[in-house]
Amino acid sequence: NCKHFVLGCCWLVEMMWHGKIHQLLSLSSSCWNVGSKGGCCFRLLLFFVFLSLLSIQSQVTLANNTGCNTDSPVRLKENAGSFSSSDGDGTSCAWETQTSQTVSLYVKDLRFGNLMPTSPTPLFQVVEANNPNRIIFSASKDHEFLHPIVYKGNIRILITPSANVSFSAIYHSGSCVGTVTVPSDTGVITDGSDETGNVEGYLSCNWVIQGNSENVTGVLVTFDRLQTTQYYSSYIQVSVKGATNGITYFSRASSSSSLPSYIEVQDSAATISLKTSQSSGSVSTKGFQLQFYTLYEGVACPPYA
């Protein structure tokens, strides 16, 4: 009957979600030959496969928030995205995250244009969204890359009037997408998660740590929080590798929340990777937060390393 037919197709979709494609192909071939209901079931299965592919595509595409609002902030509603200002026309602009988890903000190519001597001091500011008087970060000069800004709560990014500012930025909150280069000697990196929320779905994210000091010989990584997950063919994996020598210094895809001791990457740069299987919509993780320190001549190791 109709109830059993729908339940059967839901079971097929559940198997597809957990990555059991080889069984699906066998079952769908049999399903095609059992009459009109079987043919309908097979077509429904193909429809769900198509929807799943669309879902994966939407999850791995970084939302691009272009434009500048002068009356109200641009609402950054996605869990991960990019935004920028390139006009440098002296207008006042703002962007505001609207997510439920800790926000990690990466800003690069911050430039202040030429101003008249009588113009007010230009500012690029990051403030608390619900309390704009609480300033998290402020800059009035050029920066190739800002120190990663990690804040537990929504933030507003402001360009003051006549600032004539250009920049590009990526943020993660509850998700992460793509590759971010972090040219800093020390800092904090998260995958967009925090201790009160999860990240899930198909994720493929990388952070390349490149110290801005000369003669960097290594990178120390210490995890403050790390949860990896495995459920049948689904997994969420975190790896630490040398960015130039390709050596893997740490990798885990099993279900665990234990913290490794400090990891020393003996390379001039390090890559932190978060990967999931394409069937990982069935699993989630509290993710990770880490601190990193580059090693170079004259620098001392962190006290707890």
Salt bridges, closest charged atoms under 4 A:
GLU14 OE2 - HIS18 NE2 2.54
GLU96 OE2 - ARG75 NH1 3.08
GLU96 OE1 - ARG156 NH2 2.63
GLU128 OE1 - ARG134 NE 3.44
GLU144 OE2 - ARG111 NH2 2.81
GLU195 OE2 - LYS152 NZ 2.65
